[in-house]
Structure formats: structure tokens, C-alpha cells
């Protein structure tokens, strides 16, 4: 059994209007960063899980797809890394 | 009509929901806490009230949709029982899969709190029988995430099957096709962002919400 750190990234689907991202983009433009485009605002969620890698991967997939994101309007991806004990 | 008003941590229109149900649906309404496993015996209408369940954390309605009582609400809906979700209640219904689509941030990012006008698009549902087709009613909204979205196939299906029940006459939040309220395929689950329970007495500025409760009573009698 190991301990894993998971990073989950949730973003609105490209087809969904992101008013928050657009507002940030406009603000950046006002701050003389007119070359910035395509700003999208999303969520970053950290989790710690314990178990075997296979168990944890299956569980993380379930959590990410069924709780942390709404597949109707969001895309989600995750990264998993084993935590070194005592490091 | 025996009504269960579900309370989640952060519900804040539960009192209004209970009041409207008691006033217009024969008094027989009670609160049910979200940790309960079952609905009171004989529940005919489940009312998911507005508010900010779990502070809208993660996504509005997401955590509430996964609370214990929702299993009983789903079973109730599967039996054909009536479910009414208003505002946050609508968000809980989409998050729990009882209604299609999702509610996202308002187009202009502002929290909107004002009366709006809705056109009644379908009067052959249990929730709208007391209105006339095309009738425009005034009902308040109060939400930051009421922008209705669904993929094009779902929108086409909703429109084709007459599941769009209420439409904004002056779309305040960017909802696709001006959608303000939809019913499930079977017609027994209604979700809407505007608050009919806040428009049931002249004192409140509008009585136009009464029609929804009158419709439900009528539907129950004819069952």
C-alpha cells in the first residue's frame, strides 16, 4: 500500500462560454497585455489517496468523473504521483 | 397534497417553499433534513427549495445532489411522484441526473435579483395546467448561476418533446433558447430558476406563481 498525491484539473468544455475567463482576458488587455488571448478559468483540486496504484487510479477516475466535474459542461484530467514516505 | 420540503445546509428559500405549499396545497407540508434516508409516508410532492446548498462549493447543487435523501427523491421520481426544484433545487436536479443539462454562471457574472417575465410554453403538464398557453407571468429570480446549458441534441429533444415549460421573455442570464424551466420526459419532475413560491400573494408583488400550485392540485385530483 502506498500513498499517492493526485492533482485534478477541471475546465469548462471549449464549447461553453466562460464569462470569468473573458473578464480576466479583458482586464489583462487593459493592463497592457493585449497579446494575451484564450483565457479560460478552471479549478485545481488536490487529493491524497492510499492504496495500490490500480485501486487508486480506478477510484480517482470515478471521483473525477462523477463528483469533481460535471461532464455536461466540464472536461477533467488528473495527474497521480506516488508520495515518498519520509521525503 | 402531502409535500416534503428538503432542507440542505445552505437552503434559504425553504421557509418560502413550506409557506407556499401550506397556503396552496392543503397545509400538509413538512421539512425533511437531507441526511434522512426516506421521505415521509405518503409524500406526493418533493420540493427542492432555493438557496446555496453547501455554499455552492465545487458546483452549485453538486454536493446536495449526492446527499442521502436524494436516493429517496430519485426513487420517488421513478415511481412517477412529483418533484419540483426551484433555483438551487433546479441545480440539484440537473446535478443528480433527474433533469438533463447544467446551470452555469450568468452570462454577465452578476447575481440577478429582480422580477422577470416568463412565457408558459406547455400547459399540458401537471405543473402548468392552470395557466393558458402563451400566458406571460411575472415571477422573481435570484441567482448567480442560472445560465441553462445542454448539448444541441438534448436541446432539440427538449424542444421537440415539449419539455421546455417556461421561457424568459427577456433572457436575463444567457440560457440557451431562453429556457427558464423544463420538465422530465415523463412530466413529473420540474426544474426552474425563477421562484414561483415567492409570487403567491399580492403582498409579495405578484400572485402569478399560484397557477403552478393550483395546477399540481388539479393534476393530483385527476390522477
Interface residues (C-beta under 8 A of the other chain):
Chain A: X12 X16 X17 X19 X20 X23 X67 X68 X70 X72 X73
Chain B: X58 X59 X62 X66 X94 X95 X100 X101 X102 X104 X105 X106 X107 X108 X109 X147 X149 X150 X151 X174
